Amino acid sequence: MMIRTVTNEKTGDVEKDSLEAHVEICRHRYDTIDKKITTIEKTLDEIETHSDNHKNLIIKAIGAAAAVISVVLSATIFLIEKLH
């Protein structure tokens, strides 16, 4: 039995006339909704994973930048003191 994913007048008429057809069409609709929700959940999980990875990279970059700034500042202060 071929089931349309879009409800139209003909499908609605078939559903009104046949409980079996209505149940089958609803099952198909729910299956389609379930697949879409599953896809959305997977996509959100991937986005969360990428977001966490980017956050960790940013934290590491800030830490590395702070270390470099600290070394440069320490070296600058050391050189200024040696020159005076």
PyMOL Python script that loads the backbone (N, CA, C, O; Angstrom):
from pymol import cmd

cmd.read_pdbstr("""\
ATOM      1  N   MET A   1       0.834  -1.171   0.000  1.00  0.00           N
ATOM      2  CA  MET A   1       0.000   0.000   0.000  1.00  0.00           C
ATOM      3  C   MET A   1       0.883   1.240   0.000  1.00  0.00           C
ATOM      4  O   MET A   1       1.689   1.420   0.912  1.00  0.00           O
ATOM      5  N   MET A   2       0.748   2.080  -0.987  1.00  0.00           N
ATOM      6  CA  MET A   2       1.517   3.323  -1.103  1.00  0.00           C
ATOM      7  C   MET A   2       0.857   4.396  -0.252  1.00  0.00           C
ATOM      8  O   MET A   2      -0.339   4.650  -0.394  1.00  0.00           O
ATOM      9  N   ILE A   3       1.627   5.031   0.636  1.00  0.00           N
ATOM     10  CA  ILE A   3       1.068   6.043   1.522  1.00  0.00           C
ATOM     11  C   ILE A   3       1.732   7.379   1.218  1.00  0.00           C
ATOM     12  O   ILE A   3       2.956   7.466   1.121  1.00  0.00           O
ATOM     13  N   ARG A   4       0.933   8.395   1.072  1.00  0.00           N
ATOM     14  CA  ARG A   4       1.460   9.733   0.812  1.00  0.00           C
ATOM     15  C   ARG A   4       1.904  10.350   2.134  1.00  0.00           C
ATOM     16  O   ARG A   4       1.284  10.140   3.176  1.00  0.00           O
ATOM     17  N   THR A   5       3.001  11.123   2.065  1.00  0.00           N
ATOM     18  CA  THR A   5       3.467  11.783   3.282  1.00  0.00           C
ATOM     19  C   THR A   5       2.746  13.098   3.495  1.00  0.00           C
ATOM     20  O   THR A   5       2.783  13.643   4.599  1.00  0.00           O
ATOM     21  N   VAL A   6       2.101  13.616   2.488  1.00  0.00           N
ATOM     22  CA  VAL A   6       1.363  14.865   2.608  1.00  0.00           C
ATOM     23  C   VAL A   6      -0.123  14.534   2.618  1.00  0.00           C
ATOM     24  O   VAL A   6      -0.613  13.810   1.751  1.00  0.00           O
ATOM     25  N   THR A   7      -0.822  15.059   3.589  1.00  0.00           N
ATOM     26  CA  THR A   7      -2.262  14.819   3.661  1.00  0.00           C
ATOM     27  C   THR A   7      -2.957  15.714   2.646  1.00  0.00           C
ATOM     28  O   THR A   7      -2.706  16.918   2.590  1.00  0.00           O
ATOM     29  N   ASN A   8      -3.815  15.126   1.861  1.00  0.00           N
ATOM     30  CA  ASN A   8      -4.629  15.905   0.927  1.00  0.00           C
ATOM     31  C   ASN A   8      -6.078  15.452   1.075  1.00  0.00           C
ATOM     32  O   ASN A   8      -6.386  14.609   1.917  1.00  0.00           O
ATOM     33  N   GLU A   9      -6.961  16.011   0.258  1.00  0.00           N
ATOM     34  CA  GLU A   9      -8.385  15.668   0.386  1.00  0.00           C
ATOM     35  C   GLU A   9      -8.625  14.180   0.171  1.00  0.00           C
ATOM     36  O   GLU A   9      -9.412  13.563   0.889  1.00  0.00           O
ATOM     37  N   LYS A  10      -7.949  13.608  -0.812  1.00  0.00           N
ATOM     38  CA  LYS A  10      -8.159  12.185  -1.118  1.00  0.00           C
ATOM     39  C   LYS A  10      -7.729  11.311   0.063  1.00  0.00           C
ATOM     40  O   LYS A  10      -8.436  10.379   0.446  1.00  0.00           O
ATOM     41  N   THR A  11      -6.560  11.626   0.636  1.00  0.00           N
ATOM     42  CA  THR A  11      -6.087  10.864   1.791  1.00  0.00           C
ATOM     43  C   THR A  11      -7.056  11.017   2.958  1.00  0.00           C
ATOM     44  O   THR A  11      -7.381  10.048   3.643  1.00  0.00           O
ATOM     45  N   GLY A  12      -7.514  12.258   3.175  1.00  0.00           N
ATOM     46  CA  GLY A  12      -8.477  12.497   4.254  1.00  0.00           C
ATOM     47  C   GLY A  12      -9.748  11.700   4.061  1.00  0.00           C
ATOM     48  O   GLY A  12     -10.301  11.170   5.025  1.00  0.00           O
ATOM     49  N   ASP A  13     -10.223  11.606   2.814  1.00  0.00           N
ATOM     50  CA  ASP A  13     -11.429  10.831   2.534  1.00  0.00           C
ATOM     51  C   ASP A  13     -11.200   9.355   2.826  1.00  0.00           C
ATOM     52  O   ASP A  13     -12.068   8.695   3.397  1.00  0.00           O
ATOM     53  N   VAL A  14     -10.045   8.832   2.440  1.00  0.00           N
ATOM     54  CA  VAL A  14      -9.735   7.418   2.690  1.00  0.00           C
ATOM     55  C   VAL A  14      -9.703   7.165   4.194  1.00  0.00           C
ATOM     56  O   VAL A  14     -10.209   6.149   4.671  1.00  0.00           O
ATOM     57  N   GLU A  15      -9.102   8.098   4.940  1.00  0.00           N
ATOM     58  CA  GLU A  15      -9.032   7.927   6.387  1.00  0.00           C
ATOM     59  C   GLU A  15     -10.423   7.936   7.023  1.00  0.00           C
ATOM     60  O   GLU A  15     -10.678   7.191   7.969  1.00  0.00           O
ATOM     61  N   LYS A  16     -11.308   8.766   6.512  1.00  0.00           N
ATOM     62  CA  LYS A  16     -12.671   8.827   7.049  1.00  0.00           C
ATOM     63  C   LYS A  16     -13.419   7.520   6.806  1.00  0.00           C
ATOM     64  O   LYS A  16     -14.223   7.088   7.631  1.00  0.00           O
ATOM     65  N   ASP A  17     -13.146   6.907   5.675  1.00  0.00           N
ATOM     66  CA  ASP A  17     -13.871   5.691   5.293  1.00  0.00           C
ATOM     67  C   ASP A  17     -13.273   4.419   5.880  1.00  0.00           C
ATOM     68  O   ASP A  17     -13.977   3.418   6.012  1.00  0.00           O
ATOM     69  N   SER A  18     -11.983   4.436   6.237  1.00  0.00           N
ATOM     70  CA  SER A  18     -11.341   3.198   6.660  1.00  0.00           C
ATOM     71  C   SER A  18     -10.461   3.437   7.884  1.00  0.00           C
ATOM     72  O   SER A  18      -9.471   4.164   7.820  1.00  0.00           O
ATOM     73  N   LEU A  19     -10.837   2.817   8.993  1.00  0.00           N
ATOM     74  CA  LEU A  19     -10.024   2.921  10.209  1.00  0.00           C
ATOM     75  C   LEU A  19      -8.650   2.310   9.969  1.00  0.00           C
ATOM     76  O   LEU A  19      -7.644   2.842  10.439  1.00  0.00           O
ATOM     77  N   GLU A  20      -8.601   1.211   9.252  1.00  0.00           N
ATOM     78  CA  GLU A  20      -7.332   0.540   8.954  1.00  0.00           C
ATOM     79  C   GLU A  20      -6.406   1.489   8.184  1.00  0.00           C
ATOM     80  O   GLU A  20      -5.219   1.596   8.492  1.00  0.00           O
ATOM     81  N   ALA A  21      -6.961   2.174   7.181  1.00  0.00           N
ATOM     82  CA  ALA A  21      -6.153   3.121   6.409  1.00  0.00           C
ATOM     83  C   ALA A  21      -5.694   4.262   7.309  1.00  0.00           C
ATOM     84  O   ALA A  21      -4.541   4.688   7.233  1.00  0.00           O
ATOM     85  N   HIS A  22      -6.576   4.751   8.146  1.00  0.00           N
ATOM     86  CA  HIS A  22      -6.230   5.837   9.062  1.00  0.00           C
ATOM     87  C   HIS A  22      -5.075   5.429   9.982  1.00  0.00           C
ATOM     88  O   HIS A  22      -4.117   6.179  10.170  1.00  0.00           O
ATOM     89  N   VAL A  23      -5.185   4.235  10.544  1.00  0.00           N
ATOM     90  CA  VAL A  23      -4.143   3.737  11.449  1.00  0.00           C
ATOM     91  C   VAL A  23      -2.814   3.610  10.698  1.00  0.00           C
ATOM     92  O   VAL A  23      -1.772   4.004  11.220  1.00  0.00           O
ATOM     93  N   GLU A  24      -2.842   3.070   9.493  1.00  0.00           N
ATOM     94  CA  GLU A  24      -1.623   2.898   8.697  1.00  0.00           C
ATOM     95  C   GLU A  24      -1.007   4.249   8.337  1.00  0.00           C
ATOM     96  O   GLU A  24       0.209   4.427   8.417  1.00  0.00           O
ATOM     97  N   ILE A  25      -1.852   5.192   7.941  1.00  0.00           N
ATOM     98  CA  ILE A  25      -1.345   6.526   7.588  1.00  0.00           C
ATOM     99  C   ILE A  25      -0.760   7.214   8.821  1.00  0.00           C
ATOM    100  O   ILE A  25       0.285   7.859   8.729  1.00  0.00           O
ATOM    101  N   CYS A  26      -1.413   7.086   9.958  1.00  0.00           N
ATOM    102  CA  CYS A  26      -0.891   7.673  11.203  1.00  0.00           C
ATOM    103  C   CYS A  26       0.436   7.032  11.594  1.00  0.00           C
ATOM    104  O   CYS A  26       1.355   7.723  12.035  1.00  0.00           O
ATOM    105  N   ARG A  27       0.538   5.713  11.434  1.00  0.00           N
ATOM    106  CA  ARG A  27       1.800   5.028  11.741  1.00  0.00           C
ATOM    107  C   ARG A  27       2.917   5.594  10.889  1.00  0.00           C
ATOM    108  O   ARG A  27       4.018   5.849  11.375  1.00  0.00           O
ATOM    109  N   HIS A  28       2.621   5.788   9.608  1.00  0.00           N
ATOM    110  CA  HIS A  28       3.618   6.342   8.699  1.00  0.00           C
ATOM    111  C   HIS A  28       3.994   7.771   9.120  1.00  0.00           C
ATOM    112  O   HIS A  28       5.167   8.143   9.111  1.00  0.00           O
ATOM    113  N   ARG A  29       2.992   8.552   9.481  1.00  0.00           N
ATOM    114  CA  ARG A  29       3.265   9.934   9.930  1.00  0.00           C
ATOM    115  C   ARG A  29       4.157   9.928  11.167  1.00  0.00           C
ATOM    116  O   ARG A  29       5.133  10.676  11.230  1.00  0.00           O
ATOM    117  N   TYR A  30       3.832   9.097  12.144  1.00  0.00           N
ATOM    118  CA  TYR A  30       4.620   9.032  13.371  1.00  0.00           C
ATOM    119  C   TYR A  30       6.033   8.520  13.096  1.00  0.00           C
ATOM    120  O   TYR A  30       6.992   8.998  13.702  1.00  0.00           O
ATOM    121  N   ASP A  31       6.168   7.556  12.192  1.00  0.00           N
ATOM    122  CA  ASP A  31       7.500   7.072  11.818  1.00  0.00           C
ATOM    123  C   ASP A  31       8.326   8.205  11.214  1.00  0.00           C
ATOM    124  O   ASP A  31       9.507   8.360  11.521  1.00  0.00           O
ATOM    125  N   THR A  32       7.686   8.991  10.349  1.00  0.00           N
ATOM    126  CA  THR A  32       8.375  10.112   9.716  1.00  0.00           C
ATOM    127  C   THR A  32       8.800  11.145  10.759  1.00  0.00           C
ATOM    128  O   THR A  32       9.927  11.640  10.731  1.00  0.00           O
ATOM    129  N   ILE A  33       7.887  11.465  11.680  1.00  0.00           N
ATOM    130  CA  ILE A  33       8.205  12.411  12.752  1.00  0.00           C
ATOM    131  C   ILE A  33       9.345  11.870  13.617  1.00  0.00           C
ATOM    132  O   ILE A  33      10.253  12.616  13.983  1.00  0.00           O
ATOM    133  N   ASP A  34       9.299  10.580  13.944  1.00  0.00           N
ATOM    134  CA  ASP A  34      10.343   9.964  14.765  1.00  0.00           C
ATOM    135  C   ASP A  34      11.701  10.051  14.079  1.00  0.00           C
ATOM    136  O   ASP A  34      12.703  10.356  14.725  1.00  0.00           O
ATOM    137  N   LYS A  35      11.741   9.788  12.783  1.00  0.00           N
ATOM    138  CA  LYS A  35      13.004   9.875  12.036  1.00  0.00           C
ATOM    139  C   LYS A  35      13.540  11.297  12.049  1.00  0.00           C
ATOM    140  O   LYS A  35      14.740  11.511  12.218  1.00  0.00           O
ATOM    141  N   LYS A  36      12.652  12.266  11.871  1.00  0.00           N
ATOM    142  CA  LYS A  36      13.080  13.668  11.875  1.00  0.00           C
ATOM    143  C   LYS A  36      13.606  14.070  13.244  1.00  0.00           C
ATOM    144  O   LYS A  36      14.627  14.750  13.341  1.00  0.00           O
ATOM    145  N   ILE A  37      12.920  13.657  14.301  1.00  0.00           N
ATOM    146  CA  ILE A  37      13.362  13.985  15.654  1.00  0.00           C
ATOM    147  C   ILE A  37      14.705  13.325  15.948  1.00  0.00           C
ATOM    148  O   ILE A  37      15.584  13.941  16.551  1.00  0.00           O
ATOM    149  N   THR A  38      14.862  12.091  15.529  1.00  0.00           N
ATOM    150  CA  THR A  38      16.133  11.386  15.726  1.00  0.00           C
ATOM    151  C   THR A  38      17.265  12.118  15.008  1.00  0.00           C
ATOM    152  O   THR A  38      18.354  12.275  15.560  1.00  0.00           O
ATOM    153  N   THR A  39      17.011  12.562  13.793  1.00  0.00           N
ATOM    154  CA  THR A  39      18.017  13.310  13.036  1.00  0.00           C
ATOM    155  C   THR A  39      18.366  14.612  13.749  1.00  0.00           C
ATOM    156  O   THR A  39      19.537  14.980  13.842  1.00  0.00           O
ATOM    157  N   ILE A  40      17.353  15.305  14.250  1.00  0.00           N
ATOM    158  CA  ILE A  40      17.585  16.561  14.975  1.00  0.00           C
ATOM    159  C   ILE A  40      18.400  16.300  16.242  1.00  0.00           C
ATOM    160  O   ILE A  40      19.313  17.063  16.556  1.00  0.00           O
ATOM    161  N   GLU A  41      18.080  15.235  16.968  1.00  0.00           N
ATOM    162  CA  GLU A  41      18.819  14.906  18.189  1.00  0.00           C
ATOM    163  C   GLU A  41      20.286  14.614  17.873  1.00  0.00           C
ATOM    164  O   GLU A  41      21.176  15.062  18.594  1.00  0.00           O
ATOM    165  N   LYS A  42      20.538  13.868  16.801  1.00  0.00           N
ATOM    166  CA  LYS A  42      21.919  13.567  16.416  1.00  0.00           C
ATOM    167  C   LYS A  42      22.659  14.849  16.052  1.00  0.00           C
ATOM    168  O   LYS A  42      23.815  15.037  16.432  1.00  0.00           O
ATOM    169  N   THR A  43      21.990  15.723  15.318  1.00  0.00           N
ATOM    170  CA  THR A  43      22.608  16.986  14.920  1.00  0.00           C
ATOM    171  C   THR A  43      22.934  17.835  16.146  1.00  0.00           C
ATOM    172  O   THR A  43      24.016  18.417  16.228  1.00  0.00           O
ATOM    173  N   LEU A  44      22.002  17.907  17.098  1.00  0.00           N
ATOM    174  CA  LEU A  44      22.256  18.670  18.321  1.00  0.00           C
ATOM    175  C   LEU A  44      23.405  18.080  19.121  1.00  0.00           C
ATOM    176  O   LEU A  44      24.208  18.820  19.689  1.00  0.00           O
ATOM    177  N   ASP A  45      23.494  16.754  19.173  1.00  0.00           N
ATOM    178  CA  ASP A  45      24.615  16.107  19.861  1.00  0.00           C
ATOM    179  C   ASP A  45      25.942  16.465  19.197  1.00  0.00           C
ATOM    180  O   ASP A  45      26.931  16.731  19.880  1.00  0.00           O
ATOM    181  N   GLU A  46      25.960  16.472  17.862  1.00  0.00           N
ATOM    182  CA  GLU A  46      27.174  16.841  17.129  1.00  0.00           C
ATOM    183  C   GLU A  46      27.540  18.303  17.385  1.00  0.00           C
ATOM    184  O   GLU A  46      28.711  18.633  17.570  1.00  0.00           O
ATOM    185  N   ILE A  47      26.542  19.163  17.395  1.00  0.00           N
ATOM    186  CA  ILE A  47      26.793  20.582  17.670  1.00  0.00           C
ATOM    187  C   ILE A  47      27.362  20.757  19.075  1.00  0.00           C
ATOM    188  O   ILE A  47      28.294  21.533  19.283  1.00  0.00           O
ATOM    189  N   GLU A  48      26.795  20.031  20.036  1.00  0.00           N
ATOM    190  CA  GLU A  48      27.287  20.116  21.410  1.00  0.00           C
ATOM    191  C   GLU A  48      28.732  19.643  21.506  1.00  0.00           C
ATOM    192  O   GLU A  48      29.549  20.264  22.186  1.00  0.00           O
ATOM    193  N   THR A  49      29.047  18.544  20.824  1.00  0.00           N
ATOM    194  CA  THR A  49      30.409  18.026  20.828  1.00  0.00           C
ATOM    195  C   THR A  49      31.375  19.035  20.219  1.00  0.00           C
ATOM    196  O   THR A  49      32.442  19.293  20.777  1.00  0.00           O
ATOM    197  N   HIS A  50      31.002  19.608  19.071  1.00  0.00           N
ATOM    198  CA  HIS A  50      31.863  20.609  18.417  1.00  0.00           C
ATOM    199  C   HIS A  50      32.012  21.844  19.300  1.00  0.00           C
ATOM    200  O   HIS A  50      33.094  22.425  19.383  1.00  0.00           O
ATOM    201  N   SER A  51      30.946  22.235  19.947  1.00  0.00           N
ATOM    202  CA  SER A  51      30.983  23.401  20.832  1.00  0.00           C
ATOM    203  C   SER A  51      31.932  23.154  21.999  1.00  0.00           C
ATOM    204  O   SER A  51      32.731  24.023  22.350  1.00  0.00           O
ATOM    205  N   ASP A  52      31.844  21.975  22.597  1.00  0.00           N
ATOM    206  CA  ASP A  52      32.744  21.630  23.702  1.00  0.00           C
ATOM    207  C   ASP A  52      34.192  21.619  23.235  1.00  0.00           C
ATOM    208  O   ASP A  52      35.077  22.103  23.941  1.00  0.00           O
ATOM    209  N   ASN A  53      34.441  21.064  22.035  1.00  0.00           N
ATOM    210  CA  ASN A  53      35.803  21.025  21.500  1.00  0.00           C
ATOM    211  C   ASN A  53      36.341  22.436  21.272  1.00  0.00           C
ATOM    212  O   ASN A  53      37.491  22.733  21.596  1.00  0.00           O
ATOM    213  N   HIS A  54      35.486  23.310  20.706  1.00  0.00           N
ATOM    214  CA  HIS A  54      35.917  24.690  20.462  1.00  0.00           C
ATOM    215  C   HIS A  54      36.174  25.422  21.774  1.00  0.00           C
ATOM    216  O   HIS A  54      37.131  26.188  21.889  1.00  0.00           O
ATOM    217  N   LYS A  55      35.321  25.185  22.755  1.00  0.00           N
ATOM    218  CA  LYS A  55      35.507  25.823  24.058  1.00  0.00           C
ATOM    219  C   LYS A  55      36.847  25.392  24.662  1.00  0.00           C
ATOM    220  O   LYS A  55      37.585  26.223  25.191  1.00  0.00           O
ATOM    221  N   ASN A  56      37.157  24.113  24.586  1.00  0.00           N
ATOM    222  CA  ASN A  56      38.428  23.622  25.124  1.00  0.00           C
ATOM    223  C   ASN A  56      39.617  24.216  24.377  1.00  0.00           C
ATOM    224  O   ASN A  56      40.626  24.560  24.992  1.00  0.00           O
ATOM    225  N   LEU A  57      39.506  24.340  23.055  1.00  0.00           N
ATOM    226  CA  LEU A  57      40.586  24.944  22.283  1.00  0.00           C
ATOM    227  C   LEU A  57      40.787  26.410  22.651  1.00  0.00           C
ATOM    228  O   LEU A  57      41.921  26.879  22.749  1.00  0.00           O
ATOM    229  N   ILE A  58      39.697  27.126  22.854  1.00  0.00           N
ATOM    230  CA  ILE A  58      39.789  28.536  23.238  1.00  0.00           C
ATOM    231  C   ILE A  58      40.450  28.674  24.609  1.00  0.00           C
ATOM    232  O   ILE A  58      41.292  29.549  24.811  1.00  0.00           O
ATOM    233  N   ILE A  59      40.072  27.817  25.539  1.00  0.00           N
ATOM    234  CA  ILE A  59      40.677  27.851  26.874  1.00  0.00           C
ATOM    235  C   ILE A  59      42.180  27.583  26.785  1.00  0.00           C
ATOM    236  O   ILE A  59      42.970  28.256  27.446  1.00  0.00           O
ATOM    237  N   LYS A  60      42.572  26.608  25.974  1.00  0.00           N
ATOM    238  CA  LYS A  60      43.995  26.305  25.799  1.00  0.00           C
ATOM    239  C   LYS A  60      44.726  27.470  25.144  1.00  0.00           C
ATOM    240  O   LYS A  60      45.850  27.792  25.527  1.00  0.00           O
ATOM    241  N   ALA A  61      44.091  28.107  24.152  1.00  0.00           N
ATOM    242  CA  ALA A  61      44.717  29.240  23.471  1.00  0.00           C
ATOM    243  C   ALA A  61      44.889  30.415  24.427  1.00  0.00           C
ATOM    244  O   ALA A  61      45.923  31.083  24.408  1.00  0.00           O
ATOM    245  N   ILE A  62      43.896  30.668  25.253  1.00  0.00           N
ATOM    246  CA  ILE A  62      44.005  31.747  26.238  1.00  0.00           C
ATOM    247  C   ILE A  62      45.118  31.452  27.236  1.00  0.00           C
ATOM    248  O   ILE A  62      45.883  32.342  27.607  1.00  0.00           O
ATOM    249  N   GLY A  63      45.201  30.212  27.662  1.00  0.00           N
ATOM    250  CA  GLY A  63      46.277  29.811  28.579  1.00  0.00           C
ATOM    251  C   GLY A  63      47.645  29.993  27.953  1.00  0.00           C
ATOM    252  O   GLY A  63      48.565  30.505  28.591  1.00  0.00           O
ATOM    253  N   ALA A  64      47.780  29.574  26.701  1.00  0.00           N
ATOM    254  CA  ALA A  64      49.064  29.729  26.003  1.00  0.00           C
ATOM    255  C   ALA A  64      49.389  31.204  25.810  1.00  0.00           C
ATOM    256  O   ALA A  64      50.539  31.608  25.984  1.00  0.00           O
ATOM    257  N   ALA A  65      48.401  32.009  25.456  1.00  0.00           N
ATOM    258  CA  ALA A  65      48.631  33.448  25.274  1.00  0.00           C
ATOM    259  C   ALA A  65      49.040  34.090  26.597  1.00  0.00           C
ATOM    260  O   ALA A  65      49.929  34.941  26.621  1.00  0.00           O
ATOM    261  N   ALA A  66      48.408  33.697  27.680  1.00  0.00           N
ATOM    262  CA  ALA A  66      48.763  34.236  28.995  1.00  0.00           C
ATOM    263  C   ALA A  66      50.194  33.863  29.359  1.00  0.00           C
ATOM    264  O   ALA A  66      50.923  34.678  29.924  1.00  0.00           O
ATOM    265  N   ALA A  67      50.598  32.651  29.043  1.00  0.00           N
ATOM    266  CA  ALA A  67      51.971  32.219  29.330  1.00  0.00           C
ATOM    267  C   ALA A  67      52.967  33.032  28.519  1.00  0.00           C
ATOM    268  O   ALA A  67      53.995  33.460  29.043  1.00  0.00           O
ATOM    269  N   VAL A  68      52.667  33.250  27.239  1.00  0.00           N
ATOM    270  CA  VAL A  68      53.571  34.028  26.382  1.00  0.00           C
ATOM    271  C   VAL A  68      53.650  35.467  26.880  1.00  0.00           C
ATOM    272  O   VAL A  68      54.739  36.036  26.960  1.00  0.00           O
ATOM    273  N   ILE A  69      52.518  36.051  27.210  1.00  0.00           N
ATOM    274  CA  ILE A  69      52.507  37.433  27.717  1.00  0.00           C
ATOM    275  C   ILE A  69      53.304  37.522  29.019  1.00  0.00           C
ATOM    276  O   ILE A  69      54.045  38.480  29.238  1.00  0.00           O
ATOM    277  N   SER A  70      53.148  36.535  29.861  1.00  0.00           N
ATOM    278  CA  SER A  70      53.877  36.514  31.124  1.00  0.00           C
ATOM    279  C   SER A  70      55.389  36.461  30.886  1.00  0.00           C
ATOM    280  O   SER A  70      56.146  37.182  31.535  1.00  0.00           O
ATOM    281  N   VAL A  71      55.820  35.618  29.968  1.00  0.00           N
ATOM    282  CA  VAL A  71      57.252  35.507  29.663  1.00  0.00           C
ATOM    283  C   VAL A  71      57.767  36.809  29.063  1.00  0.00           C
ATOM    284  O   VAL A  71      58.828  37.290  29.460  1.00  0.00           O
ATOM    285  N   VAL A  72      57.038  37.384  28.117  1.00  0.00           N
ATOM    286  CA  VAL A  72      57.467  38.633  27.485  1.00  0.00           C
ATOM    287  C   VAL A  72      57.515  39.756  28.514  1.00  0.00           C
ATOM    288  O   VAL A  72      58.463  40.540  28.523  1.00  0.00           O
ATOM    289  N   LEU A  73      56.519  39.845  29.372  1.00  0.00           N
ATOM    290  CA  LEU A  73      56.493  40.880  30.400  1.00  0.00           C
ATOM    291  C   LEU A  73      57.642  40.707  31.381  1.00  0.00           C
ATOM    292  O   LEU A  73      58.295  41.680  31.758  1.00  0.00           O
ATOM    293  N   SER A  74      57.888  39.472  31.793  1.00  0.00           N
ATOM    294  CA  SER A  74      58.997  39.197  32.711  1.00  0.00           C
ATOM    295  C   SER A  74      60.330  39.558  32.074  1.00  0.00           C
ATOM    296  O   SER A  74      61.187  40.164  32.717  1.00  0.00           O
ATOM    297  N   ALA A  75      60.507  39.186  30.810  1.00  0.00           N
ATOM    298  CA  ALA A  75      61.752  39.505  30.108  1.00  0.00           C
ATOM    299  C   ALA A  75      61.906  41.012  29.948  1.00  0.00           C
ATOM    300  O   ALA A  75      63.014  41.531  30.083  1.00  0.00           O
ATOM    301  N   THR A  76      60.826  41.722  29.664  1.00  0.00           N
ATOM    302  CA  THR A  76      60.879  43.179  29.508  1.00  0.00           C
ATOM    303  C   THR A  76      61.256  43.840  30.826  1.00  0.00           C
ATOM    304  O   THR A  76      62.107  44.729  30.854  1.00  0.00           O
ATOM    305  N   ILE A  77      60.635  43.417  31.905  1.00  0.00           N
ATOM    306  CA  ILE A  77      60.957  43.978  33.223  1.00  0.00           C
ATOM    307  C   ILE A  77      62.408  43.690  33.579  1.00  0.00           C
ATOM    308  O   ILE A  77      63.107  44.558  34.102  1.00  0.00           O
ATOM    309  N   PHE A  78      62.862  42.470  33.297  1.00  0.00           N
ATOM    310  CA  PHE A  78      64.251  42.090  33.587  1.00  0.00           C
ATOM    311  C   PHE A  78      65.218  42.978  32.804  1.00  0.00           C
ATOM    312  O   PHE A  78      66.201  43.469  33.359  1.00  0.00           O
ATOM    313  N   LEU A  79      64.941  43.185  31.522  1.00  0.00           N
ATOM    314  CA  LEU A  79      65.822  44.021  30.696  1.00  0.00           C
ATOM    315  C   LEU A  79      65.796  45.478  31.133  1.00  0.00           C
ATOM    316  O   LEU A  79      66.838  46.134  31.121  1.00  0.00           O
ATOM    317  N   ILE A  80      64.653  45.996  31.512  1.00  0.00           N
ATOM    318  CA  ILE A  80      64.554  47.377  31.974  1.00  0.00           C
ATOM    319  C   ILE A  80      65.359  47.556  33.242  1.00  0.00           C
ATOM    320  O   ILE A  80      66.043  48.567  33.403  1.00  0.00           O
ATOM    321  N   GLU A  81      65.289  46.574  34.163  1.00  0.00           N
ATOM    322  CA  GLU A  81      66.049  46.665  35.408  1.00  0.00           C
ATOM    323  C   GLU A  81      67.553  46.579  35.148  1.00  0.00           C
ATOM    324  O   GLU A  81      68.336  47.243  35.826  1.00  0.00           O
ATOM    325  N   LYS A  82      67.958  45.771  34.179  1.00  0.00           N
ATOM    326  CA  LYS A  82      69.380  45.619  33.863  1.00  0.00           C
ATOM    327  C   LYS A  82      69.929  46.897  33.222  1.00  0.00           C
ATOM    328  O   LYS A  82      71.098  47.229  33.415  1.00  0.00           O
ATOM    329  N   LEU A  83      69.094  47.616  32.462  1.00  0.00           N
ATOM    330  CA  LEU A  83      69.527  48.832  31.776  1.00  0.00           C
ATOM    331  C   LEU A  83      69.661  50.010  32.745  1.00  0.00           C
ATOM    332  O   LEU A  83      70.400  50.949  32.451  1.00  0.00           O
ATOM    333  N   HIS A  84      68.983  49.993  33.871  1.00  0.00           N
ATOM    334  CA  HIS A  84      69.036  51.098  34.830  1.00  0.00           C
ATOM    335  C   HIS A  84      70.074  50.833  35.825  1.00  0.00           C
ATOM    336  O   HIS A  84      70.284  51.643  36.728  1.00  0.00           O
TER     337      HIS A  84
END
""", "prot")
cmd.dss("prot")
cmd.show_as("cartoon", "prot")
cmd.util.cbc("prot")
cmd.orient("prot")
